[in-house]
Each structure stands twice: as structure tokens, then as C-alpha cells.
Amino acid sequence: MSKSEASKKIRDIFTGILQDLPENFSEEQSFAELGGASMDAMKLQMELRRTFGKKISLETLYEIGSVSGIAERVAE
């Protein structure tokens, strides 16, 4: 899967979990910056595993927590 395909899916996951996101949020903004709390991060982790078949630790999600950073990780 290409990074751009992964980015699209991850944007959809972000907007599904974080209901009040502006449509034009930056792919460089972290999940936490966008309002994601710890329970939201756990939902994100589960959705990423379901969608991409890759387990990403919560620690890693907080380190690379932007759409762009996560897309790079899952596109590897």
C-alpha cells in the first residue's frame, strides 16, 4: 500500500474517532494536538491494527502520532 493510500485511510480513522475535527486539519498535527485522549488512542490503535494488520504501540502512536507519521509506518 502506498503512503498516500494509507494517509487517506488514516485520515478517515482520525475523523471517525475525533468527531469534531475540521475537514482541513493538517496531516502533520498529532492525534493528541487534535484532541485525542488516551481512550481515543486505544481506539486508534485497534482501528490501525484492524485496517492495516499492524500493531503499533501506544508509545509509538504518541511519538509519531500524525497522519503522515503513521502512514509512513504502516506503508513500510
C-alpha positions as CSV (number, residue, x, y, z in Angstrom):
1,M,0.0,0.0,0.0
2,S,1.3,3.4,-0.9
3,K,1.8,6.2,1.7
4,S,-0.9,8.3,0.1
5,E,-3.4,5.4,0.3
6,A,-2.5,4.8,3.9
7,S,-2.9,8.6,4.6
8,K,-6.4,8.6,3.2
9,K,-7.4,5.7,5.4
10,I,-5.8,7.1,8.5
11,R,-7.5,10.5,7.9
12,D,-10.8,8.6,7.8
13,I,-9.9,6.8,11.1
14,F,-9.0,10.1,12.8
15,T,-12.2,11.7,11.7
16,G,-14.2,8.6,12.9
17,I,-12.7,8.8,16.3
18,L,-12.3,12.5,16.8
19,Q,-15.8,13.7,15.8
20,D,-15.1,17.5,15.9
21,L,-12.2,17.7,13.6
22,P,-12.1,20.4,10.9
23,E,-12.2,18.9,7.5
24,N,-8.9,20.5,6.5
25,F,-6.7,19.5,9.5
26,S,-3.0,19.1,8.8
27,E,-1.6,15.6,8.4
28,E,1.4,16.8,10.4
29,Q,-0.8,17.6,13.5
30,S,-0.5,14.9,16.2
31,F,-3.5,12.9,17.4
32,A,-3.1,14.5,20.8
33,E,-2.9,18.0,19.3
34,L,-6.2,17.3,17.6
35,G,-7.9,16.4,20.9
36,G,-7.2,12.7,21.1
37,A,-7.2,11.4,24.7
38,S,-5.9,8.1,26.0
39,M,-9.1,6.2,25.4
40,D,-9.2,7.6,21.8
41,A,-5.6,6.5,21.3
42,M,-6.6,3.0,22.3
43,K,-9.4,3.1,19.7
44,L,-6.9,4.4,17.1
45,Q,-4.5,1.6,17.9
46,M,-7.3,-1.0,17.4
47,E,-8.5,0.6,14.2
48,L,-5.0,0.7,12.8
49,R,-4.5,-3.0,13.6
50,R,-7.8,-3.9,12.0
51,T,-7.2,-1.8,8.9
52,F,-3.5,-2.4,8.3
53,G,-2.8,-5.6,10.2
54,K,0.0,-3.9,12.1
55,K,0.2,-3.5,15.8
56,I,1.5,-0.1,16.8
57,S,2.2,0.5,20.5
58,L,0.6,3.4,22.3
59,E,4.0,4.8,23.0
60,T,4.8,4.8,19.3
61,L,1.5,6.4,18.5
62,Y,2.3,9.3,20.8
63,E,5.8,9.6,19.2
64,I,4.7,9.5,15.6
65,G,1.0,10.3,16.1
66,S,0.3,12.4,13.0
67,V,-1.4,11.0,9.9
68,S,1.8,11.4,8.0
69,G,4.0,9.7,10.6
70,I,1.6,6.7,11.0
71,A,1.2,6.4,7.2
72,E,5.0,6.1,6.8
73,R,5.0,3.3,9.5
74,V,2.1,1.3,8.0
75,A,3.3,1.7,4.4
76,E,6.7,0.0,5.3
